[in-house]
C-alpha cells in the first residue's frame, strides 16, 4: 500500500491523520466498488505529494509557497474491516478516529461508502460532546430513517442517525448540493428539524464566498467542533463519473474545491466518500478526491485571509 506521509523538520504545529476505510457493504441502494477507493485515491494523491521538495510546495491557485516543515501528515493505512459485520467495522472506525482526535491529529478519512460518516461523527461527539456542526456535501440527503432493504445504518442514513442517535442539533447541519427530486416526507422533516439546504442553484447565484460565510455561521453557532463530509456525487457526473449514485445538475470541481478552501481552516474532522473506481473514467473521481483532501490539508494548515474572514462568529 502506498502511504502518503509528510514529516516536517521543525516544531510540529499541526498534525493530520489519513485513514482509509475500504468498506461498501452498506451501499445497499448504490453500486458496490467504493471499497477500492482509498488505495486509488492514494495513488492519485502521490502525484501531488511527489511535488513537495525540502518540505515546501507551490500552491499555484493562490500563487504562494507553502512551507510544510511545521506539519505532520501521517498515513495510518486502512481500517481492518470485518466483512459482513456492520457494527464491528463501525466500532473499529469509531475507535481509530477517536484515538486520532486524542492524539491531536485532524482526521482525514478516505471512504468507502458514506455510512462510514456516522462513526466519524460519533467519535467527534465522544471527544467534543454533541454540540457539533456538520457540513454535508452530497447529491442526496442521507436522511433515510429505515427500510427493510437498507435498515437504519446504510449509506443513506448517516445524517439522520447523527440527529436521532447522537443528539446533534439539526440547526447546526448544512447540506450543500442535494438536488433532483425526493420523497415528500423529507420536506416536513427538513423544515421541522431546521436543517439548512443549499442547492447547487443557490451556490451558483449567491457565489462561493457568500455561501461559505453562511455555512460557517450556521454550522459553528454554539458548536465546539465541525465535521465536513464530502460524498463525491455532489459533483456533476462528468467531473466524478465513478460514484455510488450520480445525479445530474451538480457542482463543478472548481466550485467544490474553492468552497472547501473557505471551510478548511474552521474544520475539525474531514472525509471524502463514495468514490467508486469500478465505474470511474480515467480516474477522474479519484483525482478529484485526492485534490480535495490535499486542498483541505493545505488550507487548514495555512489558511488564506479570505477564509479566516469568512467566519464571523
Protein Blocks (a to p, Z undefined) as FASTA:
>chain_A
ZZdddddfbdcfbdcdddddddfklmmmbcehjlmmmmmmmmmmmmmmmmpgghiacdfk
lopaddfklbccddebjadddehilklmmmmmmmmmmmmmmnopacdddehifklmmmmm
mmmmmmnopadcdddddfbfolafbdfklommbcklmmmmmmmmnopafklcccehiahj
ddfklmmmmmmnopacddfklmmmnopklmmmmmmmmmmgopabdcddddfklpcfklmm
bcfbdcehiacfklmmmmmmmmmmmcfbdcdehiafklgghhlmmmmmmmmmmmmmmmmm
mccfklmmmpmZZ
